[in-house]
């Protein structure tokens, strides 16, 4: 029987496992496209679309309306460079998303407004006056 000498120190093994975890899990999640969460609510005056996009600037967004399709998109690229005596590291980060929503005909397309504050893009979609009907009413039987 041959004896094999174990040369790895437990701390270096932990370091290797952490590097492997970083390489296989964290990096792969960074490569996935960012798809921000969206909340849509309705009130008497219209709809409110809230898109969670923290860390972005107002200028990073593009909002387009084509027929009845509202498209919110963003494309952002960041570069960071870190220099040290022994190494130089430069990382690029590109992120983009594109979300489209088909709007109902009851929306007043000329009065759509958007605002970005505290990491949330809020798009107000007001209803046309003739579309504002009381949601609660009693229906008489004929």
N, C-alpha and C positions, 0 to 999 in steps of 0.2 A: 504494500500500500504506500502511496506517495502522499506526502503532506504538502498542502498548498498554503503558502503564507498569505495572510490577509493584510493588504497594505493600506486599505482605506480607513481613514479616521472617521468616526461617526459624524463629526461636524461637516467634513467634506462631502459625505454621502448626503446629508441633509441639503447642503448647498446644491449638489447635482440634481436632487429631486425637485427643489424649488425652481431651478433653471428649466428643467424638463416641463414642469407644470406651467411655467410662464410661456415657454415656447409653444406648447400644444394647446393650452386652454385660453390664456389671456390674449395672445396674439391672434388666434383664430377668431375670437369674439370682436377684436378691433377691426378685422377685415370685413366683418359682416356690415351690410349697409345699415345706416341709422334710420329707423322708421319711428318717428315721433308719435306718441299717443295723442288721440283726438277725442274730445268730448263735444257732443252736439246736444244743445237743449233748445226747447221751444217755449216761447212765452206769447202773450197776446199780440205783441208788436212784430214778432219775427222769430228768427233762429239766431243762436249764438254758437259759433264754432270756435273752440279753444284747442290750440295745438301746443303741446309741451315741447319746447326747444331751448333748454337752458344753455347758457354759454355762447349763444349766437348774438349777432347784432341785427338791427333793423335792416341794414343794407344787404344782409345775407339772403333775404327772402325775395322771391318773385311770386306775385299773385296774378294770375291771368284768368279771364272769363271768356270762354269761347262757346257761343250759343248758351246752353244751360249748364255747361260744365265749368266748375271752378277748380283751378289747378294751383296748388301751393307747392313751390319747389325751392330748393336751396342747394348751393354747391359751395363748399368751403374747403380751403386748403391751408394748412399750418405747417410751418417748418420750425424746428428747434435744433439748436446746435449747442453741444456741450464740449468744451475743450479742457484737457488736463495735460499735465506733463507727460503722462504715459500713453494717453489715448485721445482719440477724437471720435465723437459720435454725432451723427446727424440723423434725425428722424423726420420723415414726412408723414403727414396725416391728411388724407383726403376723405371728405364725407359729403354725401349728397343724398337727397331724397326727393320724391315726387309723389304727391297725394292728390287725387282727383275726386271730386264730389259732383254728382248730378243734382242740380237744384230744381226744386219744384217751380212750376209756372207762377205760383202765387208770390214769388219774390220780386221786389222792386229792384231790378238790376242796376238802376242808375244811382241808388243810394247805398250801395254796399260800401262799408268802411272797415278798415283794419287798424289795429293798434298792437304794438309789441311792448310789454312791460313785465319785468321780473321773470323773464324766461318763458312767458306765455304769449303766443300770438293769438289775439282775439279778433275774429272776423264777425261783424254784425251784419246779418242778412235780413233787412226789414221786409215785412209783408206789404203788398199793395193794399191800398185802402179798401178796395172792393173784396179783397180776400180775408179781411179781418171780420170773421163771423164769430158770434158767440158760440163757444164750444159746448157750453152747458145750456140746454133749453129743453122745454117739455114739448113733446110732439103729441098733437091732438089726433085722436082716432076718428077717421071719417065714417 
